[in-house]
Amino acid sequence: MRVIFAGTPEFARSALTALHAAGHDIVGVLTQPDRPAGRGMKLQASAVKQFALSKGLTVVQPHSLKLDGKYPDEAQAAQAFILNAQADVMVVAAYGLILPQWVLDAPRYGCLNIHASLLPRWRGAAPIHRAIEAGDAQTGVTIMQMDAGLDTGDMLLEESCPISPQDTTASLHDTLAQMGVRMIVTALSQVGHFKPVKQPLEGVTYAHKIEKSEAAIDWKQSAQVLAQRVRAFDPFPGMTLQWGDEVIKVWQAHAEPLPLETSHHKVPGTLLSVQEEGLRVACAEGVLCLTQLQKAGGKRQSTTDFVRSFKAQVGDVFQS
């Protein structure tokens, strides 16, 4: 089958790798333009581009696919490429650009999207993060026939998996990526024979893009909510606490009940204890026990190592 692939991050690379290994004719790859990354902020190719070039696949990197948008020349060049490719199908996974109607109509069987949630819950850019942040018990992958809406197309395949209390976005990403790999290979073997299912009108939620501004811990939230956010924002952007002028990243934490003797006396953000098994901080509800932290310029450390150079005292109040 002649396939155009559109994707950018590691989640998408896994799918492209599987489709290539399955013997499909990858007639072109669309991915986001190279972006500055790392401490040196050098331009870096996406995970999808790196794989595509290693296999000699043709790569196209428009800033936009809107013919009347900010980059019309790039969009027109991409249009010519897509139409000339005469693809049977386009597979889309975390591409990052909106597909205009002309793109959706170009392949013989349209565009199939690998979406990392159980639609219609968590439509949008960050479904894995938001599922963990919300405390969802399960999530999954949906293979969807794309339409002009934001993740509103008919569902072709769907499979669920539990979210464990230890899952981070990093670990759940890997689970869902492998699930998506298996499902998209199955989907392409069934193209033309699907019985599409309309998405339910109830239960729609949107997974808005993760912003760096969300990283700061707000101690006025409950310990349970904060523990979920710590897991959801690992590896990006990483939750942070502020102590004086120092910003510290929190990579692992769990919620505990607030001891009765302190339940009515401590301001949220108050450091209750400093022990090797964790730093315990009062929240609006419960206690957040911090067990893995990172100072600016340093590496992730267990509390056992971190407390050796941490000078905060019991009773100090972390800023929100």
DATA-V57560 format. One record per helix or strand of 2 or more residues. SS is the DSSP state (~ for helix, > for strand). FROM is the first residue (numbers start at 1). TO is the last residue. If there is no record, write none. Layout:
SS,FROM,TO  SS,FROM,TO
This chain:
>,2,7  ~,10,21  >,25,30  >,35,37  >,42,44  ~,47,54  >,59,60  ~,72,85  >,89,93  ~,101,106  >,111,115  >,123,124  ~,127,133  >,138,145  >,154,162  ~,169,189  >,206,207  ~,212,214  ~,223,232  >,239,243  >,246,256  ~,260,262  >,270,275  >,278,282  >,287,295  >,301,302  ~,303,306
